[in-house]
Amino acid sequence: MKKLLGSLLLFITTIIWGAAFTAQSSAAENIGSFTFITAREVLAAGVLIIAAAIRMITTGAKKSAKPAGNKLSKKRLVTGGILCGITLFIGMSTQQLGIAAYPPDAASSGRAGFLTATYVIMIPIVQRITGKKLSLPVLLAVFGCIAGMYLLCLSNGFSGIYLGDLLELCCAAGFTSYILVVDRFNKEDGLYLSIIQSVVCAVISAVFMLITEKPDINILIQAWLPVVYAGVLSSGVGYTLQILGQKTAEPAVASVIMSMESVFAALFGWIILGEILSIRELSGCALVFASVILAQVPDFINMKKNRKIKQ
């Protein structure tokens, strides 16, 4: 039951991220990549710190401080937060830079969406190399998900290789590392871990922003809505829910579920922006959704076995 609850949290996360796609694309037209990431992560950290303070007041300081109650656990929490922040920054920054590097006629959003989603393949490969066995339904779900993403994102297929493609593959590697790091530290307090990762990601991005860009507060104010949405919901709420969801969901299963971000992005584009989905794209959505359901089969089987044992 806990694994299914974790999958539900990840599913909610993909809805938030899918809806954020329009906001991120809108902000990227006027704001530098590192400026945008810095702004959203500063907002995320601020919201999460307020949430931690409220939790401390309502539940009691002792209970809230429990995860960092001794030096060893505190060190592990900080280490996990730093590693999460670094890998998150790699994924976020290379994704934004990759989209910006595409030429105007390259169908950048589709190519970027598909290549980013290749972390669905990278994660089980890494897990198999490290000796972890994966069930047949999960492996089939991984390949089904990639096929669905291809139909959804690349209606015209690939035509040549761009610098943006290489950056998006780096992005996929970054998010692969991020998901695996989150799994490694999934016993730590999710809220504190998310605060530390947001602060680390914001600091690193701010350094690159000051070196490579010229941030303008007026432009940020003009684009306040997409920045606030990306910061508060996409980063603050979304990445915290991911950390909480991965406490019980396997990394390979988590990656399949989170790949639905592109499906929801397409659906929200259809609902909000009136974008038309072709039969091919709708087939891709259906295939990804079926793959997500298939990835849950082992958990349903284990849940039924546990019920029989208890009876």
N, C-alpha and C positions, 0 to 999 in steps of 0.2 A: 504493500500500500504506500509506503514511504517513497519508493521509486516512482510510482505513478504520480504522486504528489509533486515530486521533483520535476517530472516531465511536464506536468501542468504549468508549473512556474516558468519553465523554459519556453513553453508554448505562448504564455502571456508575454514573455520577453520579446519573442519574434513579432508579435502584433505591434508592440511599442516601437521596435526597430523598423518594421515595415512602414508604419505611418510616418516615421522620422525621415524617410528617404527624400520626400519632397522638400522638407525643411532643410536638409543638408545640401541638396542640390541648389536650392535657392540661395543659401548663404555662400556657397562656393563661388558663385558668379561675381561676388563683390568683395569677399574677404579672403585673405591668404590662408593657406591650409593650416599653418602652424598657429596663426592668430585665432582661427576658428576653434582648433583643438584646445588651445590654452583657455579661451573664454568658456567653452562648454565644460571643461574639467574643473575650472575654478568654481563655476556655478554648482557643479555636481558635488564637489567637496563641501561647499558651504551648506547645501541642503542636507547632506548626510551628517555633517557635524551637528546641525540643529536637531536632526532626527535622533542622533545618539544622545544629545543633551536631554531631549524629551523622554527618551527611554530610561535614562538614568534617574530622572526625577520621578517618573511614574512607577518604575519597578524597584527602585532603590539602588544606591551607589554600589553596594557590595555585589549585588547580582550582576550589574552591568560591567563591573570591573573584573569579573571572574576569569574571562579568557586571558587577561594579562596579569593574573594574580601572582605569578612567580617569574623569575628571570628567564627560565628556559622557554616558557610559553610565550612570554612577551617578545623574546628574541625571534621565535618562530613566526609569530604574527607579523612583526616588522619585516622580517626577511621575505615572507610570502607576499606582503603588500608591495614591497619594492620590486620583486620579480614580476608580479602581476602588472604593476605600473609600467615597467620597462617593455614587456612583451605587448601590452596593450598599445603603448605609444608606437611601437614598430608597425603593428597592424593598422592602426588608424592613419598614421602619417603616410605610409607607402600607398595606402588605398587612395587618399586624397591627391597625393602627388601623381599617382598613376592616371587618375581621371583627368587631371590637368594636362598631362603629357600627351594625351591622344590628339590626333588631328581632328578637325571639325567633322569629317565624313567617316569617322571610324566606328560609329555606334558605340561610343565609350561606355554608356551606362550598362548596356547588355554585356559587353565583353568583360567589364569590370565585375559585374555581378556574377557571371559564370566563373571567372578565374578566381575570385575571392572564395567562391563556394567549393573550390577544390580542396579546401581544408577537410572536407568530408572524407576525401580519399586519404589525405596525408595522415590523419589521426589514427585510423586502424592500421596503416602501414607501420607507423612508429610503435604502436602497441604490439603488433606482431613481432617486430624486431626485438622489442624488450621482453618478449616471452609471454605476453598475455594472449589467451585464446579468446576468439570472438565467435558467437553463435552464427549459424547459417542465416537465420532471418535478418540479423543485423548487417551481415556482409551483403546480402541481397538488397537490403534497404539502402546501403551506401551507393551501390552501383545504380539502383533505380533512381536515387536522388540526383546523381550526376547527369543521368540521361534526361530527367525531367528539367533540370536546370538548363541543359543545352537547348531543349525545345523552347523553353520560356525566354531565355536571354539572347540566344543567337539564332534568330529566325532566318538569317541569311548566311549563317556559318562564319568561319574564319576566312579572312582574306589578307594574307601577309602577317608578319609579326612586327609589333610596335614596341617602343620603349615602355609604353604604358602597360603592355602585356607582362613584361618582365617585372615591373614594379608591383603589379597585381598578384603575381605569383609569390613575390616577397611578402606581400600583404597576407596571403593565404598561409604562408609559413609562420608569419608573426602571430596570426590568430590560432594556428595549430599549437604553437608554444604557449600561448595565453590559456587556452582551454586545458591543456595538460598541466600547466602550473596551478591553475585553479583547482584541478582535481587533486594535485599533490598536497595542497593546503586546505582541503575541503572540511577539515575538522575545526578550523579556526573560526572565530566570530565573523560572520559574513558582513556585518555592518562596518566594523572596524577595518576589516580587510579592504572593503570597498573605499573607505575614506583614505587609507594610505595609498592605494593604487591611484586614486584620482589626483591626490597631491603630487605624487611622483610623476605621473603622466603630464600634469600641468607644468611642473617645474622644467622638465626636459623640453617640452614643447615651447615654453617661454624662452628658453635659451636659444633654440633654433629660430624662433620668431624674431628676436632682437638682432640676430646675426644676418638673417636672410630677407626679412620683410620690414615694412614700415607700418606698424599698427596705427590705425586711426580710430580714436574713440567715437568720433561722429558716425563713421560707417557702422561700427558695432551697435550704436544706439538706433540707427535706421533699420538695422536687421535684427532688432531685439527679439522678435517673435521666434524665428527659426533657431536663434542662439539659445533662447530660454528653453524651447522644447527639447533641443538636442542635449542641453546641459542638465536640465531637471529630470526629464522623463527618460530620454535615450541613455544617458550616462548614469545619472543618479539612481533612478529606479531600475532601469533595464539591466545594468551590469551587476547591481546588488541582487536582483532576482536571479540572474544567471549563477552567481556564486552560491546562493541558497539552493537553487535547483540542482546544481552539480554536487551537492552534498550527498545525494542519493542516486542520481542518474549517472550511468557510465559515460565516459568521454565520447565514445563512438556514437552512442545513442543521442547524447546531447548535441553533437555536431549535426546529426541528421535533422533533429527537431529545429535547431537554430537556422538551418538552411532555408526554412520556410520564410525567413525574412524577405527574400526576393519575391516570393509568392504574394505575401501581404503587401509588399510595395507595389506590385502590379495591380492587385485588387483595389488598393486605396487610390491608385492612379486612375482606375476605371470609375470608382465611385465618386471621388472628389474632383478630379480633373477632366473626367469624361473621356479618358483615353480608351481606345477600342482594343480588345484582345482578340487575336485571330484564333482559329480552331487549333492551330499548332501550339500557340501559347497557352490556351486553356488546357490542352492535353498535357503540356508540361506541368502546369499547376496540379492537375489531377494525379500525375505520376509522382510528384514530390509528396503530395498529401498521402497517397497510398504507401509510399516508402516510410513515412513517419509512423503510420499505423502499424506497418510490418515490423518496425524496429521495437515496438512495444510488446510484441508477441511473447518473447522470453519472460518478461515481467508478469504478464497475465498468467502464463503457465506456472511460474514459481509461486504466484499468489494462490492459485488453486491448489497446488501441492501442499502449501503451508496450511491451508484451511482443512484439507483432508487429514493431515498429521494431527492437528489440534482436535479434530473430531474423534 
